[in-house]
């Protein structure tokens, strides 16, 4: 399970519909709103 970096919900990587890639790492989201928020400010939410 991956964790949505915005709302911290568990997301099944095999079933995730909303995925974004940032600096070579994939991030999984529970909803399009979380994906959009991440993509607007990835530095705030990306793992360091």
mmCIF entry with sequence, helices, sheets and N, C-alpha, C, O atoms, coordinates in Angstrom:
data_MODEL
# 
_entry.id   MODEL 
# 
_entity.id                         1 
_entity.type                       polymer 
_entity.pdbx_number_of_molecules   1 
# 
_entity_poly.entity_id                      1 
_entity_poly.type                           'polypeptide(L)' 
_entity_poly.nstd_linkage                   no 
_entity_poly.nstd_monomer                   no 
_entity_poly.pdbx_seq_one_letter_code       
;(UNK)(UNK)(UNK)(UNK)(UNK)(UNK)(UNK)(UNK)(UNK)(UNK)(UNK)(UNK)(UNK)(UNK)(UNK)(UNK)
(UNK)(UNK)(UNK)(UNK)(UNK)(UNK)(UNK)(UNK)(UNK)(UNK)(UNK)(UNK)(UNK)(UNK)(UNK)(UNK)
(UNK)(UNK)(UNK)(UNK)(UNK)(UNK)(UNK)(UNK)(UNK)(UNK)(UNK)(UNK)(UNK)(UNK)(UNK)(UNK)
;
_entity_poly.pdbx_seq_one_letter_code_can   XXXXXXXXXXXXXXXXXXXXXXXXXXXXXXXXXXXXXXXXXXXXXXXX 
_entity_poly.pdbx_strand_id                 A 
# 
loop_
_entity_poly_seq.entity_id 
_entity_poly_seq.num 
_entity_poly_seq.mon_id 
_entity_poly_seq.hetero 
1 1  UNK n 
1 2  UNK n 
1 3  UNK n 
1 4  UNK n 
1 5  UNK n 
1 6  UNK n 
1 7  UNK n 
1 8  UNK n 
1 9  UNK n 
1 10 UNK n 
1 11 UNK n 
1 12 UNK n 
1 13 UNK n 
1 14 UNK n 
1 15 UNK n 
1 16 UNK n 
1 17 UNK n 
1 18 UNK n 
1 19 UNK n 
1 20 UNK n 
1 21 UNK n 
1 22 UNK n 
1 23 UNK n 
1 24 UNK n 
1 25 UNK n 
1 26 UNK n 
1 27 UNK n 
1 28 UNK n 
1 29 UNK n 
1 30 UNK n 
1 31 UNK n 
1 32 UNK n 
1 33 UNK n 
1 34 UNK n 
1 35 UNK n 
1 36 UNK n 
1 37 UNK n 
1 38 UNK n 
1 39 UNK n 
1 40 UNK n 
1 41 UNK n 
1 42 UNK n 
1 43 UNK n 
1 44 UNK n 
1 45 UNK n 
1 46 UNK n 
1 47 UNK n 
1 48 UNK n 
# 
_struct_asym.id          A 
_struct_asym.entity_id   1 
# 
loop_
_struct_conf.conf_type_id 
_struct_conf.id 
_struct_conf.pdbx_PDB_helix_id 
_struct_conf.beg_label_comp_id 
_struct_conf.beg_label_asym_id 
_struct_conf.beg_label_seq_id 
_struct_conf.pdbx_beg_PDB_ins_code 
_struct_conf.end_label_comp_id 
_struct_conf.end_label_asym_id 
_struct_conf.end_label_seq_id 
_struct_conf.pdbx_end_PDB_ins_code 
_struct_conf.beg_auth_comp_id 
_struct_conf.beg_auth_asym_id 
_struct_conf.beg_auth_seq_id 
_struct_conf.end_auth_comp_id 
_struct_conf.end_auth_asym_id 
_struct_conf.end_auth_seq_id 
_struct_conf.pdbx_PDB_helix_class 
_struct_conf.details 
_struct_conf.pdbx_PDB_helix_length 
HELX_P HELX_P1 AA1 UNK A 32 ? UNK A 40 ? UNK A 32 UNK A 40 1 ? 9 
HELX_P HELX_P2 AA2 UNK A 42 ? UNK A 45 ? UNK A 42 UNK A 45 1 ? 4 
# 
_struct_conf_type.id          HELX_P 
_struct_conf_type.criteria    ? 
_struct_conf_type.reference   ? 
# 
loop_
_struct_sheet.id 
_struct_sheet.type 
_struct_sheet.number_strands 
_struct_sheet.details 
AA1 ? 2 ? 
AA2 ? 2 ? 
# 
loop_
_struct_sheet_order.sheet_id 
_struct_sheet_order.range_id_1 
_struct_sheet_order.range_id_2 
_struct_sheet_order.offset 
_struct_sheet_order.sense 
AA1 1 2 ? anti-parallel 
AA2 1 2 ? anti-parallel 
# 
loop_
_struct_sheet_range.sheet_id 
_struct_sheet_range.id 
_struct_sheet_range.beg_label_comp_id 
_struct_sheet_range.beg_label_asym_id 
_struct_sheet_range.beg_label_seq_id 
_struct_sheet_range.pdbx_beg_PDB_ins_code 
_struct_sheet_range.end_label_comp_id 
_struct_sheet_range.end_label_asym_id 
_struct_sheet_range.end_label_seq_id 
_struct_sheet_range.pdbx_end_PDB_ins_code 
_struct_sheet_range.beg_auth_comp_id 
_struct_sheet_range.beg_auth_asym_id 
_struct_sheet_range.beg_auth_seq_id 
_struct_sheet_range.end_auth_comp_id 
_struct_sheet_range.end_auth_asym_id 
_struct_sheet_range.end_auth_seq_id 
AA1 1 UNK A 2  ? UNK A 3  ? UNK A 2  UNK A 3  
AA1 2 UNK A 10 ? UNK A 11 ? UNK A 10 UNK A 11 
AA2 1 UNK A 18 ? UNK A 22 ? UNK A 18 UNK A 22 
AA2 2 UNK A 25 ? UNK A 29 ? UNK A 25 UNK A 29 
# 
loop_
_atom_site.group_PDB 
_atom_site.id 
_atom_site.type_symbol 
_atom_site.label_atom_id 
_atom_site.label_alt_id 
_atom_site.label_comp_id 
_atom_site.label_asym_id 
_atom_site.label_entity_id 
_atom_site.label_seq_id 
_atom_site.pdbx_PDB_ins_code 
_atom_site.Cartn_x 
_atom_site.Cartn_y 
_atom_site.Cartn_z 
_atom_site.occupancy 
_atom_site.B_iso_or_equiv 
_atom_site.pdbx_formal_charge 
_atom_site.auth_seq_id 
_atom_site.auth_comp_id 
_atom_site.auth_asym_id 
_atom_site.auth_atom_id 
_atom_site.pdbx_PDB_model_num 
ATOM 1   N N  . UNK A 1 1  ? 0.827  -1.196 0.000   1.00 0.00 ? 1  UNK A N  1 
ATOM 2   C CA . UNK A 1 1  ? 0.000  0.000  0.000   1.00 0.00 ? 1  UNK A CA 1 
ATOM 3   C C  . UNK A 1 1  ? 0.871  1.259  0.000   1.00 0.00 ? 1  UNK A C  1 
ATOM 4   O O  . UNK A 1 1  ? 1.875  1.348  0.707   1.00 0.00 ? 1  UNK A O  1 
ATOM 5   N N  . UNK A 1 2  ? 0.461  2.199  -0.795  1.00 0.00 ? 2  UNK A N  1 
ATOM 6   C CA . UNK A 1 2  ? 1.108  3.511  -0.787  1.00 0.00 ? 2  UNK A CA 1 
ATOM 7   C C  . UNK A 1 2  ? 0.236  4.443  0.059   1.00 0.00 ? 2  UNK A C  1 
ATOM 8   O O  . UNK A 1 2  ? -0.928 4.146  0.328   1.00 0.00 ? 2  UNK A O  1 
ATOM 9   N N  . UNK A 1 3  ? 0.804  5.548  0.464   1.00 0.00 ? 3  UNK A N  1 
ATOM 10  C CA . UNK A 1 3  ? 0.058  6.523  1.246   1.00 0.00 ? 3  UNK A CA 1 
ATOM 11  C C  . UNK A 1 3  ? -0.077 7.801  0.420   1.00 0.00 ? 3  UNK A C  1 
ATOM 12  O O  . UNK A 1 3  ? 0.913  8.350  -0.065  1.00 0.00 ? 3  UNK A O  1 
ATOM 13  N N  . UNK A 1 4  ? -1.296 8.255  0.271   1.00 0.00 ? 4  UNK A N  1 
ATOM 14  C CA . UNK A 1 4  ? -1.550 9.525  -0.423  1.00 0.00 ? 4  UNK A CA 1 
ATOM 15  C C  . UNK A 1 4  ? -0.832 10.629 0.357   1.00 0.00 ? 4  UNK A C  1 
ATOM 16  O O  . UNK A 1 4  ? -1.127 10.835 1.534   1.00 0.00 ? 4  UNK A O  1 
ATOM 17  N N  . UNK A 1 5  ? 0.109  11.346 -0.280  1.00 0.00 ? 5  UNK A N  1 
ATOM 18  C CA . UNK A 1 5  ? 0.874  12.363 0.454   1.00 0.00 ? 5  UNK A CA 1 
ATOM 19  C C  . UNK A 1 5  ? 0.046  13.576 0.881   1.00 0.00 ? 5  UNK A C  1 
ATOM 20  O O  . UNK A 1 5  ? 0.498  14.373 1.703   1.00 0.00 ? 5  UNK A O  1 
ATOM 21  N N  . UNK A 1 6  ? -1.136 13.716 0.341   1.00 0.00 ? 6  UNK A N  1 
ATOM 22  C CA . UNK A 1 6  ? -1.972 14.867 0.699   1.00 0.00 ? 6  UNK A CA 1 
ATOM 23  C C  . UNK A 1 6  ? -2.866 14.538 1.905   1.00 0.00 ? 6  UNK A C  1 
ATOM 24  O O  . UNK A 1 6  ? -2.803 15.223 2.926   1.00 0.00 ? 6  UNK A O  1 
ATOM 25  N N  . UNK A 1 7  ? -3.689 13.498 1.789   1.00 0.00 ? 7  UNK A N  1 
ATOM 26  C CA . UNK A 1 7  ? -4.662 13.210 2.857   1.00 0.00 ? 7  UNK A CA 1 
ATOM 27  C C  . UNK A 1 7  ? -4.247 12.038 3.737   1.00 0.00 ? 7  UNK A C  1 
ATOM 28  O O  . UNK A 1 7  ? -4.915 11.732 4.725   1.00 0.00 ? 7  UNK A O  1 
ATOM 29  N N  . UNK A 1 8  ? -3.134 11.376 3.376   1.00 0.00 ? 8  UNK A N  1 
ATOM 30  C CA . UNK A 1 8  ? -2.572 10.253 4.154   1.00 0.00 ? 8  UNK A CA 1 
ATOM 31  C C  . UNK A 1 8  ? -3.414 8.984  4.119   1.00 0.00 ? 8  UNK A C  1 
ATOM 32  O O  . UNK A 1 8  ? -3.220 8.098  4.951   1.00 0.00 ? 8  UNK A O  1 
ATOM 33  N N  . UNK A 1 9  ? -4.345 8.879  3.172   1.00 0.00 ? 9  UNK A N  1 
ATOM 34  C CA . UNK A 1 9  ? -5.118 7.636  3.019   1.00 0.00 ? 9  UNK A CA 1 
ATOM 35  C C  . UNK A 1 9  ? -4.247 6.572  2.378   1.00 0.00 ? 9  UNK A C  1 
ATOM 36  O O  . UNK A 1 9  ? -3.334 6.886  1.614   1.00 0.00 ? 9  UNK A O  1 
ATOM 37  N N  . UNK A 1 10 ? -4.526 5.313  2.686   1.00 0.00 ? 10 UNK A N  1 
ATOM 38  C CA . UNK A 1 10 ? -3.849 4.208  2.027   1.00 0.00 ? 10 UNK A CA 1 
ATOM 39  C C  . UNK A 1 10 ? -4.395 4.077  0.613   1.00 0.00 ? 10 UNK A C  1 
ATOM 40  O O  . UNK A 1 10 ? -5.602 4.180  0.395   1.00 0.00 ? 10 UNK A O  1 
ATOM 41  N N  . UNK A 1 11 ? -3.500 3.848  -0.350  1.00 0.00 ? 11 UNK A N  1 
ATOM 42  C CA . UNK A 1 11 ? -3.892 3.698  -1.752  1.00 0.00 ? 11 UNK A CA 1 
ATOM 43  C C  . UNK A 1 11 ? -3.226 2.443  -2.299  1.00 0.00 ? 11 UNK A C  1 
ATOM 44  O O  . UNK A 1 11 ? -2.011 2.280  -2.186  1.00 0.00 ? 11 UNK A O  1 
ATOM 45  N N  . UNK A 1 12 ? -4.018 1.564  -2.886  1.00 0.00 ? 12 UNK A N  1 
ATOM 46  C CA . UNK A 1 12 ? -3.493 0.337  -3.497  1.00 0.00 ? 12 UNK A CA 1 
ATOM 47  C C  . UNK A 1 12 ? -2.845 0.712  -4.827  1.00 0.00 ? 12 UNK A C  1 
ATOM 48  O O  . UNK A 1 12 ? -3.519 1.177  -5.746  1.00 0.00 ? 12 UNK A O  1 
ATOM 49  N N  . UNK A 1 13 ? -1.529 0.505  -4.921  1.00 0.00 ? 13 UNK A N  1 
ATOM 50  C CA . UNK A 1 13 ? -0.810 0.897  -6.142  1.00 0.00 ? 13 UNK A CA 1 
ATOM 51  C C  . UNK A 1 13 ? -1.340 0.178  -7.384  1.00 0.00 ? 13 UNK A C  1 
ATOM 52  O O  . UNK A 1 13 ? -1.281 0.715  -8.490  1.00 0.00 ? 13 UNK A O  1 
ATOM 53  N N  . UNK A 1 14 ? -1.858 -1.040 -7.195  1.00 0.00 ? 14 UNK A N  1 
ATOM 54  C CA . UNK A 1 14 ? -2.341 -1.825 -8.336  1.00 0.00 ? 14 UNK A CA 1 
ATOM 55  C C  . UNK A 1 14 ? -3.694 -1.347 -8.850  1.00 0.00 ? 14 UNK A C  1 
ATOM 56  O O  . UNK A 1 14 ? -4.064 -1.646 -9.985  1.00 0.00 ? 14 UNK A O  1 
ATOM 57  N N  . UNK A 1 15 ? -4.433 -0.609 -8.031  1.00 0.00 ? 15 UNK A N  1 
ATOM 58  C CA . UNK A 1 15 ? -5.758 -0.148 -8.427  1.00 0.00 ? 15 UNK A CA 1 
ATOM 59  C C  . UNK A 1 15 ? -5.841 1.369  -8.543  1.00 0.00 ? 15 UNK A C  1 
ATOM 60  O O  . UNK A 1 15 ? -6.884 1.900  -8.923  1.00 0.00 ? 15 UNK A O  1 
ATOM 61  N N  . UNK A 1 16 ? -4.771 2.065  -8.224  1.00 0.00 ? 16 UNK A N  1 
ATOM 62  C CA . UNK A 1 16 ? -4.797 3.532  -8.203  1.00 0.00 ? 16 UNK A CA 1 
ATOM 63  C C  . UNK A 1 16 ? -5.076 4.107  -9.586  1.00 0.00 ? 16 UNK A C  1 
ATOM 64  O O  . UNK A 1 16 ? -4.479 3.687  -10.578 1.00 0.00 ? 16 UNK A O  1 
ATOM 65  N N  . UNK A 1 17 ? -5.984 5.066  -9.638  1.00 0.00 ? 17 UNK A N  1 
ATOM 66  C CA . UNK A 1 17 ? -6.318 5.748  -10.892 1.00 0.00 ? 17 UNK A CA 1 
ATOM 67  C C  . UNK A 1 17 ? -5.567 7.058  -11.025 1.00 0.00 ? 17 UNK A C  1 
ATOM 68  O O  . UNK A 1 17 ? -5.397 7.580  -12.127 1.00 0.00 ? 17 UNK A O  1 
ATOM 69  N N  . UNK A 1 18 ? -5.115 7.590  -9.888  1.00 0.00 ? 18 UNK A N  1 
ATOM 70  C CA . UNK A 1 18 ? -4.492 8.912  -9.896  1.00 0.00 ? 18 UNK A CA 1 
ATOM 71  C C  . UNK A 1 18 ? -3.041 8.787  -9.447  1.00 0.00 ? 18 UNK A C  1 
ATOM 72  O O  . UNK A 1 18 ? -2.750 8.570  -8.270  1.00 0.00 ? 18 UNK A O  1 
ATOM 73  N N  . UNK A 1 19 ? -2.153 8.927  -10.402 1.00 0.00 ? 19 UNK A N  1 
ATOM 74  C CA . UNK A 1 19 ? -0.722 8.726  -10.155 1.00 0.00 ? 19 UNK A CA 1 
ATOM 75  C C  . UNK A 1 19 ? 0.043  9.916  -10.728 1.00 0.00 ? 19 UNK A C  1 
ATOM 76  O O  . UNK A 1 19 ? -0.294 10.442 -11.788 1.00 0.00 ? 19 UNK A O  1 
ATOM 77  N N  . UNK A 1 20 ? 1.057  10.315 -10.016 1.00 0.00 ? 20 UNK A N  1 
ATOM 78  C CA . UNK A 1 20 ? 1.921  11.378 -10.501 1.00 0.00 ? 20 UNK A CA 1 
ATOM 79  C C  . UNK A 1 20 ? 3.359  10.963 -10.256 1.00 0.00 ? 20 UNK A C  1 
ATOM 80  O O  . UNK A 1 20 ? 3.653  10.255 -9.293  1.00 0.00 ? 20 UNK A O  1 
ATOM 81  N N  . UNK A 1 21 ? 4.252  11.404 -11.126 1.00 0.00 ? 21 UNK A N  1 
ATOM 82  C CA . UNK A 1 21 ? 5.657  11.100 -10.941 1.00 0.00 ? 21 UNK A CA 1 
ATOM 83  C C  . UNK A 1 21 ? 6.414  12.401 -10.738 1.00 0.00 ? 21 UNK A C  1 
ATOM 84  O O  . UNK A 1 21 ? 6.238  13.374 -11.471 1.00 0.00 ? 21 UNK A O  1 
ATOM 85  N N  . UNK A 1 22 ? 7.261  12.387 -9.720  1.00 0.00 ? 22 UNK A N  1 
ATOM 86  C CA . UNK A 1 22 ? 8.037  13.588 -9.408  1.00 0.00 ? 22 UNK A CA 1 
ATOM 87  C C  . UNK A 1 22 ? 9.436  13.175 -9.012  1.00 0.00 ? 22 UNK A C  1 
ATOM 88  O O  . UNK A 1 22 ? 9.616  12.392 -8.080  1.00 0.00 ? 22 UNK A O  1 
ATOM 89  N N  . UNK A 1 23 ? 10.418 13.690 -9.707  1.00 0.00 ? 23 UNK A N  1 
ATOM 90  C CA . UNK A 1 23 ? 11.832 13.373 -9.462  1.00 0.00 ? 23 UNK A CA 1 
ATOM 91  C C  . UNK A 1 23 ? 12.079 11.875 -9.432  1.00 0.00 ? 23 UNK A C  1 
ATOM 92  O O  . UNK A 1 23 ? 12.817 11.375 -8.583  1.00 0.00 ? 23 UNK A O  1 
ATOM 93  N N  . UNK A 1 24 ? 11.454 11.156 -10.370 1.00 0.00 ? 24 UNK A N  1 
ATOM 94  C CA . UNK A 1 24 ? 11.682 9.725  -10.520 1.00 0.00 ? 24 UNK A CA 1 
ATOM 95  C C  . UNK A 1 24 ? 10.919 8.829  -9.563  1.00 0.00 ? 24 UNK A C  1 
ATOM 96  O O  . UNK A 1 24 ? 11.081 7.610  -9.601  1.00 0.00 ? 24 UNK A O  1 
ATOM 97  N N  . UNK A 1 25 ? 10.096 9.404  -8.710  1.00 0.00 ? 25 UNK A N  1 
ATOM 98  C CA . UNK A 1 25 ? 9.311  8.600  -7.761  1.00 0.00 ? 25 UNK A CA 1 
ATOM 99  C C  . UNK A 1 25 ? 7.828  8.767  -8.065  1.00 0.00 ? 25 UNK A C  1 
ATOM 100 O O  . UNK A 1 25 ? 7.361  9.866  -8.363  1.00 0.00 ? 25 UNK A O  1 
ATOM 101 N N  . UNK A 1 26 ? 7.092  7.648  -7.985  1.00 0.00 ? 26 UNK A N  1 
ATOM 102 C CA . UNK A 1 26 ? 5.656  7.688  -8.230  1.00 0.00 ? 26 UNK A CA 1 
ATOM 103 C C  . UNK A 1 26 ? 4.911  7.965  -6.930  1.00 0.00 ? 26 UNK A C  1 
ATOM 104 O O  . UNK A 1 26 ? 5.256  7.443  -5.870  1.00 0.00 ? 26 UNK A O  1 
ATOM 105 N N  . UNK A 1 27 ? 3.895  8.788  -7.041  1.00 0.00 ? 27 UNK A N  1 
ATOM 106 C CA . UNK A 1 27 ? 3.025  9.107  -5.906  1.00 0.00 ? 27 UNK A CA 1 
ATOM 107 C C  . UNK A 1 27 ? 1.604  8.724  -6.291  1.00 0.00 ? 27 UNK A C  1 
ATOM 108 O O  . UNK A 1 27 ? 1.156  8.963  -7.413  1.00 0.00 ? 27 UNK A O  1 
ATOM 109 N N  . UNK A 1 28 ? 0.911  8.127  -5.338  1.00 0.00 ? 28 UNK A N  1 
ATOM 110 C CA . UNK A 1 28 ? -0.446 7.620  -5.587  1.00 0.00 ? 28 UNK A CA 1 
ATOM 111 C C  . UNK A 1 28 ? -1.452 8.430  -4.776  1.00 0.00 ? 28 UNK A C  1 
ATOM 112 O O  . UNK A 1 28 ? -1.206 8.802  -3.629  1.00 0.00 ? 28 UNK A O  1 
ATOM 113 N N  . UNK A 1 29 ? -2.604 8.691  -5.416  1.00 0.00 ? 29 UNK A N  1 
ATOM 114 C CA . UNK A 1 29 ? -3.607 9.540  -4.783  1.00 0.00 ? 29 UNK A CA 1 
ATOM 115 C C  . UNK A 1 29 ? -4.967 8.863  -4.772  1.00 0.00 ? 29 UNK A C  1 
ATOM 116 O O  . UNK A 1 29 ? -5.283 8.039  -5.630  1.00 0.00 ? 29 UNK A O  1 
ATOM 117 N N  . UNK A 1 30 ? -5.770 9.240  -3.764  1.00 0.00 ? 30 UNK A N  1 
ATOM 118 C CA . UNK A 1 30 ? -7.103 8.647  -3.626  1.00 0.00 ? 30 UNK A CA 1 
ATOM 119 C C  . UNK A 1 30 ? -8.119 9.333  -4.538  1.00 0.00 ? 30 UNK A C  1 
ATOM 120 O O  . UNK A 1 30 ? -9.141 8.740  -4.883  1.00 0.00 ? 30 UNK A O  1 
ATOM 121 N N  . UNK A 1 31 ? -7.847 10.565 -4.926  1.00 0.00 ? 31 UNK A N  1 
ATOM 122 C CA . UNK A 1 31 ? -8.824 11.342 -5.692  1.00 0.00 ? 31 UNK A CA 1 
ATOM 123 C C  . UNK A 1 31 ? -8.108 12.369 -6.561  1.00 0.00 ? 31 UNK A C  1 
ATOM 124 O O  . UNK A 1 31 ? -6.960 12.722 -6.294  1.00 0.00 ? 31 UNK A O  1 
ATOM 125 N N  . UNK A 1 32 ? -8.793 12.851 -7.612  1.00 0.00 ? 32 UNK A N  1 
ATOM 126 C CA . UNK A 1 32 ? -8.147 13.828 -8.504  1.00 0.00 ? 32 UNK A CA 1 
ATOM 127 C C  . UNK A 1 32 ? -7.788 15.127 -7.790  1.00 0.00 ? 32 UNK A C  1 
ATOM 128 O O  . UNK A 1 32 ? -6.827 15.793 -8.175  1.00 0.00 ? 32 UNK A O  1 
ATOM 129 N N  . UNK A 1 33 ? -8.540 15.495 -6.759  1.00 0.00 ? 33 UNK A N  1 
ATOM 130 C CA . UNK A 1 33 ? -8.233 16.724 -6.027  1.00 0.00 ? 33 UNK A CA 1 
ATOM 131 C C  . UNK A 1 33 ? -6.886 16.649 -5.319  1.00 0.00 ? 33 UNK A C  1 
ATOM 132 O O  . UNK A 1 33 ? -6.140 17.627 -5.280  1.00 0.00 ? 33 UNK A O  1 
ATOM 133 N N  . UNK A 1 34 ? -6.581 15.471 -4.753  1.00 0.00 ? 34 UNK A N  1 
ATOM 134 C CA . UNK A 1 34 ? -5.290 15.295 -4.092  1.00 0.00 ? 34 UNK A CA 1 
ATOM 135 C C  . UNK A 1 34 ? -4.154 15.337 -5.114  1.00 0.00 ? 34 UNK A C  1 
ATOM 136 O O  . UNK A 1 34 ? -3.108 15.935 -4.860  1.00 0.00 ? 34 UNK A O  1 
ATOM 137 N N  . UNK A 1 35 ? -4.357 14.711 -6.251  1.00 0.00 ? 35 UNK A N  1 
ATOM 138 C CA . UNK A 1 35 ? -3.337 14.713 -7.309  1.00 0.00 ? 35 UNK A CA 1 
ATOM 139 C C  . UNK A 1 35 ? -3.074 16.141 -7.781  1.00 0.00 ? 35 UNK A C  1 
ATOM 140 O O  . UNK A 1 35 ? -1.924 16.544 -7.955  1.00 0.00 ? 35 UNK A O  1 
ATOM 141 N N  . UNK A 1 36 ? -4.136 16.893 -7.985  1.00 0.00 ? 36 UNK A N  1 
ATOM 142 C CA . UNK A 1 36 ? -4.010 18.275 -8.449  1.00 0.00 ? 36 UNK A CA 1 
ATOM 143 C C  . UNK A 1 36 ? -3.240 19.111 -7.428  1.00 0.00 ? 36 UNK A C  1 
ATOM 144 O O  . UNK A 1 36 ? -2.351 19.879 -7.793  1.00 0.00 ? 36 UNK A O  1 
ATOM 145 N N  . UNK A 1 37 ? -3.582 18.960 -6.159  1.00 0.00 ? 37 UNK A N  1 
ATOM 146 C CA . UNK A 1 37 ? -2.901 19.741 -5.119  1.00 0.00 ? 37 UNK A CA 1 
ATOM 147 C C  . UNK A 1 37 ? -1.407 19.396 -5.076  1.00 0.00 ? 37 UNK A C  1 
ATOM 148 O O  . UNK A 1 37 ? -0.564 20.280 -4.920  1.00 0.00 ? 37 UNK A O  1 
ATOM 149 N N  . UNK A 1 38 ? -1.089 18.107 -5.217  1.00 0.00 ? 38 UNK A N  1 
ATOM 150 C CA . UNK A 1 38 ? 0.313  17.692 -5.231  1.00 0.00 ? 38 UNK A CA 1 
ATOM 151 C C  . UNK A 1 38 ? 1.041  18.317 -6.408  1.00 0.00 ? 38 UNK A C  1 
ATOM 152 O O  . UNK A 1 38 ? 2.138  18.851 -6.247  1.00 0.00 ? 38 UNK A O  1 
ATOM 153 N N  . UNK A 1 39 ? 0.447  18.256 -7.578  1.00 0.00 ? 39 UNK A N  1 
ATOM 154 C CA . UNK A 1 39 ? 1.117  18.741 -8.788  1.00 0.00 ? 39 UNK A CA 1 
ATOM 155 C C  . UNK A 1 39 ? 1.280  20.261 -8.794  1.00 0.00 ? 39 UNK A C  1 
ATOM 156 O O  . UNK A 1 39 ? 2.151  20.786 -9.487  1.00 0.00 ? 39 UNK A O  1 
ATOM 157 N N  . UNK A 1 40 ? 0.464  20.958 -8.041  1.00 0.00 ? 40 UNK A N  1 
ATOM 158 C CA . UNK A 1 40 ? 0.609  22.412 -7.956  1.00 0.00 ? 40 UNK A CA 1 
ATOM 159 C C  . UNK A 1 40 ? 1.770  22.823 -7.045  1.00 0.00 ? 40 UNK A C  1 
ATOM 160 O O  . UNK A 1 40 ? 2.323  23.913 -7.186  1.00 0.00 ? 40 UNK A O  1 
ATOM 161 N N  . UNK A 1 41 ? 2.132  21.933 -6.106  1.00 0.00 ? 41 UNK A N  1 
ATOM 162 C CA . UNK A 1 41 ? 3.213  22.258 -5.178  1.00 0.00 ? 41 UNK A CA 1 
ATOM 163 C C  . UNK A 1 41 ? 3.900  20.981 -4.699  1.00 0.00 ? 41 UNK A C  1 
ATOM 164 O O  . UNK A 1 41 ? 3.843  20.655 -3.513  1.00 0.00 ? 41 UNK A O  1 
ATOM 165 N N  . UNK A 1 42 ? 4.555  20.249 -5.621  1.00 0.00 ? 42 UNK A N  1 
ATOM 166 C CA . UNK A 1 42 ? 5.128  18.944 -5.251  1.00 0.00 ? 42 UNK A CA 1 
ATOM 167 C C  . UNK A 1 42 ? 6.216  19.020 -4.185  1.00 0.00 ? 42 UNK A C  1 
ATOM 168 O O  . UNK A 1 42 ? 6.367  18.087 -3.395  1.00 0.00 ? 42 UNK A O  1 
ATOM 169 N N  . UNK A 1 43 ? 6.970  20.104 -4.148  1.00 0.00 ? 43 UNK A N  1 
ATOM 170 C CA . UNK A 1 43 ? 8.038  20.217 -3.140  1.00 0.00 ? 43 UNK A CA 1 
ATOM 171 C C  . UNK A 1 43 ? 7.481  20.155 -1.716  1.00 0.00 ? 43 UNK A C  1 
ATOM 172 O O  . UNK A 1 43 ? 8.145  19.662 -0.804  1.00 0.00 ? 43 UNK A O  1 
ATOM 173 N N  . UNK A 1 44 ? 6.289  20.645 -1.538  1.00 0.00 ? 44 UNK A N  1 
ATOM 174 C CA . UNK A 1 44 ? 5.676  20.667 -0.206  1.00 0.00 ? 44 UNK A CA 1 
ATOM 175 C C  . UNK A 1 44 ? 5.347  19.258 0.278   1.00 0.00 ? 44 UNK A C  1 
ATOM 176 O O  . UNK A 1 44 ? 5.421  18.974 1.473   1.00 0.00 ? 44 UNK A O  1 
ATOM 177 N N  . UNK A 1 45 ? 4.981  18.370 -0.661  1.00 0.00 ? 45 UNK A N  1 
ATOM 178 C CA . UNK A 1 45 ? 4.480  17.052 -0.268  1.00 0.00 ? 45 UNK A CA 1 
ATOM 179 C C  . UNK A 1 45 ? 5.420  15.892 -0.584  1.00 0.00 ? 45 UNK A C  1 
ATOM 180 O O  . UNK A 1 45 ? 5.280  14.821 0.006   1.00 0.00 ? 45 UNK A O  1 
ATOM 181 N N  . UNK A 1 46 ? 6.366  16.074 -1.490  1.00 0.00 ? 46 UNK A N  1 
ATOM 182 C CA . UNK A 1 46 ? 7.246  14.978 -1.886  1.00 0.00 ? 46 UNK A CA 1 
ATOM 183 C C  . UNK A 1 46 ? 8.163  14.583 -0.741  1.00 0.00 ? 46 UNK A C  1 
ATOM 184 O O  . UNK A 1 46 ? 8.592  15.414 0.060   1.00 0.00 ? 46 UNK A O  1 
ATOM 185 N N  . UNK A 1 47 ? 8.451  13.280 -0.690  1.00 0.00 ? 47 UNK A N  1 
ATOM 186 C CA . UNK A 1 47 ? 9.379  12.793 0.318   1.00 0.00 ? 47 UNK A CA 1 
ATOM 187 C C  . UNK A 1 47 ? 10.760 13.306 -0.006  1.00 0.00 ? 47 UNK A C  1 
ATOM 188 O O  . UNK A 1 47 ? 11.139 13.416 -1.172  1.00 0.00 ? 47 UNK A O  1 
ATOM 189 N N  . UNK A 1 48 ? 11.503 13.617 1.023   1.00 0.00 ? 48 UNK A N  1 
ATOM 190 C CA . UNK A 1 48 ? 12.849 14.162 0.814   1.00 0.00 ? 48 UNK A CA 1 
ATOM 191 C C  . UNK A 1 48 ? 13.903 13.127 1.086   1.00 0.00 ? 48 UNK A C  1 
ATOM 192 O O  . UNK A 1 48 ? 15.094 13.411 0.960   1.00 0.00 ? 48 UNK A O  1 
# 
